[in-house]
Amino acid sequence: MPTLILVRHGRSTANTAGVLAGRTPGVALDERGAAQAAALPARLAALPLAAAVTSPLQRCRETLAPLLDARPDLPLHIEERISECDYGDWSGRKLAELSDEPLMTVVQQHPSAAAFPGGESMRAMQTRAVDAVREWNARIEAEHGENAVYAMCSHGDIIKSLVADALGMHLDLFQRVHADPCSVTAIRYTRLRPYLLRLGDTGDLASLAPREPGPDAGAGQDAAVGGGAGAP
């Protein structure tokens, strides 16, 4: 199955303002975020990307713009299900102000029970994102083969929830995961289990390129003991 390259959008004007952007329109990359996006094509240069999938929100599309300019033949797909969590009435509010809300403790300590007023629950957020990735995995594999690599640009909570799913972690533990703006998280999916290859990586990614099959190709991919030596 494919390797998924999850890119969190670059730093946004909401990040620097300390605002919970949610799906508020008009949230763009700030100067630092634009520089992060400009560096993305070089970081991904070694990876033979089959496609790019993005949240419809402006900051994600701006993050992928330099990559698409560098690879004009790379197909881009918009996926609503990897859009930011719908924070409802919390959208656009200062994080410092929200820290005093009783619900914030639930969001941090028991997120599977958290539902945002006028928005969605965190369980619903994870479910739609996982469903989207599973369907894109199947589509990419059918069109490009089991060793294909594709990129997906999304948001912090979405990426954290996908990592939790890949690791078999309960959603209540997902706040232990962290992904900086424009960081890369890579997950290799196989028939029996996913493998987390990178988490919040901001450096070189050349080692994620598919390897040529060798005499021991696939050895250890589904090993239950031995530390997973040989896992993709």
PyMOL commands that set and color helices and strands:
alter all, ss='L'
color gray80, all
select helices_A, chain A and resi 13-17+31-43+58-70+80-82+88-90+95-98+102-109+111-113+122-144+156-167+171-176+206-208+226-228
alter helices_A, ss='H'
color red, helices_A
select strands_A, chain A and resi 3-8+49-54+76-78+149-154+184-189+194-201
alter strands_A, ss='S'
color yellow, strands_A
deselect
rebuild
show_as cartoon
